[in-house]
């Protein structure tokens, strides 16, 4: 198995980084069938919303922003929703998209808020459970707050982070969480998408400390717009790389309509 990382270079108004990250996975199947290429492409939409294309399979993470945010994207085969809050679960967006052939992977709290029209499409995963769809391995990871003043934002057991296994790659989306023990104990993560925004999730220092514990090959800061401040992604990068230069910090454009 040969893994080559490809970063498509571009800019937005000469200020922004590109909105795409892609990896190409080449798998030798047999001498008779030759080589199959399955490309992993990660497309940030906004804040916590992303699209993953893996070969012929398309995955939406926390789709928000209405149909316009997904213009030009392929129809989803899998939709992962992490929690009940509007920047993760947005019914208006789901109703605006063609999700007729999609399977929704959601925690019970999200399923409870979904209309009956989606009932046949739901697969409920709670913390610690796993599922395979379209050869995608999906693990539900706890996400919750630790600080006393923030515990009611995200209570333990309600929402899911997710680890996706795509061939030999393991990709982690944290959802809304602090630097919990379940994150710190993750193993063999290739790409980690880590939130950091106050008062809802965690500081740059807490996010960096957790990343340094579980040592993903690459870490992607996302979900970093807070109230009232935006987290300092450069500070996060410096904290991580001051302690471990082997962890690559990759910044994508999660706020295409903003300067940050």
C-alpha positions as CSV (number, residue, x, y, z in Angstrom):
1,X,0.0,0.0,0.0
2,X,1.5,3.3,-1.0
3,X,0.1,6.5,0.4
4,X,0.9,9.9,-1.2
5,X,-0.4,13.2,0.1
6,X,-1.4,15.8,-2.4
7,X,-2.2,19.3,-1.4
8,X,-3.9,21.4,-4.0
9,X,-2.5,24.9,-3.8
10,X,-4.7,27.9,-4.4
11,X,-6.0,31.0,-2.7
12,X,-9.0,33.1,-2.2
13,X,-8.5,36.8,-2.9
14,X,-4.8,36.1,-2.3
15,X,-5.5,35.8,1.4
16,X,-7.0,32.4,2.1
17,X,-5.8,28.9,2.0
18,X,-7.4,26.4,-0.4
19,X,-10.7,24.7,0.6
20,X,-9.5,21.2,-0.3
21,X,-7.2,18.6,1.1
22,X,-6.8,15.3,-0.7
23,X,-4.8,12.1,-0.4
24,X,-4.5,9.3,-2.9
25,X,-4.5,5.7,-1.7
26,X,-3.2,3.1,-4.2
27,X,-4.0,-0.5,-3.3
28,X,-2.5,-3.4,-5.1
29,X,-5.4,-5.9,-5.4
30,X,-3.7,-8.6,-7.5
31,X,-1.5,-9.1,-10.5
32,X,-4.6,-9.8,-12.7
33,X,-6.7,-6.8,-11.7
34,X,-3.9,-4.3,-11.5
35,X,-4.0,-1.2,-9.2
36,X,-7.1,0.4,-7.8
37,X,-6.9,4.1,-6.9
38,X,-9.2,5.4,-4.2
39,X,-8.7,9.1,-3.5
40,X,-9.7,10.7,-0.2
41,X,-10.7,14.3,-0.6
42,X,-11.6,16.5,2.3
43,X,-13.6,19.6,1.5
44,X,-14.3,22.1,4.3
45,X,-17.7,23.8,3.9
46,X,-17.9,26.0,7.1
47,X,-17.1,25.8,10.8
48,X,-17.9,22.1,11.6
49,X,-19.3,21.1,8.2
50,X,-17.3,19.1,5.7
51,X,-17.6,16.8,2.7
52,X,-15.4,13.7,2.3
53,X,-15.1,12.0,-1.1
54,X,-13.5,8.5,-1.0
55,X,-13.6,6.8,-4.3
56,X,-17.3,6.6,-5.2
57,X,-18.5,7.3,-1.7
58,X,-19.5,10.7,-0.5
59,X,-19.8,11.5,3.2
60,X,-21.2,14.7,4.7
61,X,-20.2,15.8,8.2
62,X,-22.7,18.0,10.1
63,X,-24.3,19.5,7.0
64,X,-25.3,23.1,7.6
65,X,-25.5,26.2,5.5
66,X,-28.4,25.3,3.2
67,X,-28.3,24.0,-0.4
68,X,-26.0,26.8,-1.5
69,X,-23.2,25.6,0.7
70,X,-23.2,22.3,-1.1
71,X,-23.4,23.6,-4.7
72,X,-21.3,21.5,-6.9
73,X,-20.9,18.7,-4.3
74,X,-21.9,15.1,-5.0
75,X,-25.0,13.7,-3.3
76,X,-24.2,12.1,0.1
77,X,-24.2,8.4,0.6
78,X,-23.5,8.8,4.4
79,X,-24.4,11.7,6.6
80,X,-22.8,11.9,10.1
81,X,-24.3,14.2,12.7
82,X,-22.5,14.8,15.9
83,X,-24.9,16.7,18.2
84,X,-28.3,18.5,18.5
85,X,-27.0,22.1,18.2
86,X,-27.8,24.1,15.1
87,X,-24.2,24.3,13.9
88,X,-24.2,20.5,13.7
89,X,-27.8,19.4,13.1
90,X,-29.7,21.8,10.8
91,X,-33.0,20.4,9.6
92,X,-33.5,23.2,7.1
93,X,-30.3,22.2,5.3
94,X,-31.2,18.5,5.3
95,X,-34.6,19.3,3.8
96,X,-33.0,21.5,1.2
97,X,-30.5,18.8,0.0
98,X,-31.2,15.6,-1.9
99,X,-30.6,13.0,0.9
100,X,-32.9,10.4,-0.6
101,X,-30.2,7.8,-1.0
102,X,-28.2,8.7,2.2
103,X,-27.9,6.8,5.4
104,X,-27.8,9.0,8.5
105,X,-25.4,8.1,11.3
106,X,-26.6,9.9,14.5
107,X,-26.7,9.6,18.3
108,X,-30.0,9.0,19.9
109,X,-30.5,12.6,20.9
110,X,-30.3,13.7,17.2
111,X,-32.6,10.8,16.2
112,X,-35.2,12.0,18.7
113,X,-35.3,15.4,17.0
114,X,-35.5,14.1,13.4
115,X,-38.9,14.1,11.6
116,X,-40.6,10.8,10.8
117,X,-39.7,11.2,7.1
118,X,-36.1,10.2,7.9
119,X,-36.9,7.2,10.2
120,X,-36.0,4.6,7.6
121,X,-32.7,6.2,6.8
122,X,-31.4,6.4,10.4
123,X,-28.7,4.3,12.0
124,X,-28.3,5.2,15.6
125,X,-24.8,5.0,17.1
126,X,-24.1,5.9,20.7
127,X,-20.7,6.3,22.4
128,X,-18.5,3.3,21.9
129,X,-20.5,1.7,19.1
130,X,-19.4,1.1,15.6
131,X,-20.8,0.4,12.1
132,X,-19.6,-0.3,8.6
133,X,-21.2,1.2,5.5
134,X,-19.9,1.3,2.0
135,X,-16.7,-0.2,3.4
136,X,-16.3,2.8,5.7
137,X,-15.7,1.9,9.3
138,X,-17.5,4.3,11.6
139,X,-16.7,4.5,15.4
140,X,-18.7,6.7,17.7
141,X,-16.4,8.5,20.2
142,X,-17.6,10.4,23.3
143,X,-17.6,14.2,23.2
144,X,-18.4,16.3,26.2
145,X,-17.3,19.3,28.4
146,X,-15.1,19.0,31.5
147,X,-15.2,22.6,32.9
148,X,-17.8,23.2,35.5
149,X,-19.0,26.3,33.8
150,X,-19.4,24.5,30.5
151,X,-20.7,21.1,31.4
152,X,-24.3,21.9,30.4
153,X,-23.2,22.8,26.8
154,X,-22.3,19.2,26.0
155,X,-23.1,16.5,28.5
156,X,-21.4,13.1,28.3
157,X,-23.2,10.5,26.3
158,X,-25.4,12.9,24.2
159,X,-23.2,13.6,21.2
160,X,-20.6,11.7,19.1
161,X,-17.2,12.4,17.7
162,X,-16.4,9.9,14.9
163,X,-13.4,7.9,13.7
164,X,-13.7,6.9,10.1
165,X,-11.6,4.1,8.7
166,X,-11.0,4.4,4.9
167,X,-8.7,1.6,3.7
168,X,-5.7,2.2,5.9
169,X,-6.5,5.7,7.0
170,X,-8.1,6.6,10.3
171,X,-9.8,10.1,10.4
172,X,-11.1,11.6,13.6
173,X,-13.7,14.4,13.8
174,X,-13.9,15.6,17.4
175,X,-17.3,17.2,17.4
176,X,-17.8,19.6,20.3
177,X,-15.6,18.5,23.2
178,X,-12.9,19.3,25.6
179,X,-9.6,17.4,26.0
180,X,-11.3,14.3,27.4
181,X,-9.6,11.0,28.2
182,X,-11.3,9.2,25.4
183,X,-9.7,11.6,22.9
184,X,-6.3,11.4,24.6
185,X,-6.3,7.6,24.4
186,X,-7.1,7.4,20.6
187,X,-4.6,5.2,18.6
188,X,-3.3,5.2,15.1
189,X,-5.1,8.4,13.9
190,X,-3.8,9.7,10.6
191,X,-5.9,12.9,10.5
192,X,-7.6,14.6,13.4
193,X,-10.1,17.4,13.1
194,X,-10.0,19.2,16.4
195,X,-12.4,21.9,17.7
196,X,-11.2,24.9,19.8
197,X,-13.7,27.6,20.6
198,X,-14.8,29.3,23.9
199,X,-17.0,29.1,25.8
200,X,-18.4,26.0,24.1
201,X,-15.4,23.6,23.7
202,X,-11.8,24.2,24.7
203,X,-8.8,26.5,24.6
204,X,-5.9,26.2,22.2
205,X,-3.7,25.0,25.1
206,X,-6.2,22.1,26.0
207,X,-6.5,21.1,22.3
208,X,-2.7,21.1,21.9
209,X,-2.2,19.0,25.0
210,X,-4.7,16.4,23.9
211,X,-3.2,16.2,20.4
212,X,0.3,15.7,21.9
213,X,-1.1,12.8,23.9
214,X,-2.6,10.8,21.0
215,X,-0.1,12.0,18.3
216,X,-2.1,12.0,15.0
217,X,0.1,12.3,11.9
218,X,-1.8,15.4,10.9
219,X,-4.1,17.7,12.8
220,X,-6.6,20.0,11.3
221,X,-8.0,22.8,13.5
222,X,-11.6,23.4,12.8
223,X,-14.7,24.7,14.6
224,X,-12.6,27.6,16.0
225,X,-15.1,30.5,15.9
226,X,-16.3,31.3,19.4
227,X,-18.1,34.0,21.3
228,X,-16.9,36.7,21.1
229,X,-13.4,35.7,20.0
230,X,-12.0,33.4,17.3
231,X,-9.4,31.0,18.6
232,X,-5.8,31.5,17.5
233,X,-4.9,28.6,15.2
234,X,-1.3,29.8,14.8
235,X,-0.9,29.7,18.6
236,X,-2.3,26.1,18.5
237,X,0.2,25.1,15.8
238,X,3.1,26.6,17.7
239,X,2.1,24.8,20.9
240,X,1.9,21.5,19.1
241,X,5.1,21.8,17.1
242,X,7.2,23.2,19.9
243,X,6.6,19.8,21.6
244,X,6.4,17.5,18.6
245,X,7.6,18.6,15.1
246,X,6.4,15.3,13.6
247,X,2.8,16.2,13.9
248,X,1.8,18.2,10.8
249,X,-0.7,21.0,11.5
250,X,-2.8,21.7,8.4
251,X,-5.0,24.8,8.2
252,X,-7.9,24.8,5.7
253,X,-10.4,27.6,5.1
254,X,-13.3,26.8,7.4
255,X,-14.7,30.4,7.2
256,X,-14.8,31.3,3.5
257,X,-16.8,34.4,4.1
258,X,-14.6,35.7,6.9
259,X,-11.1,37.0,7.1
260,X,-10.1,34.4,9.7
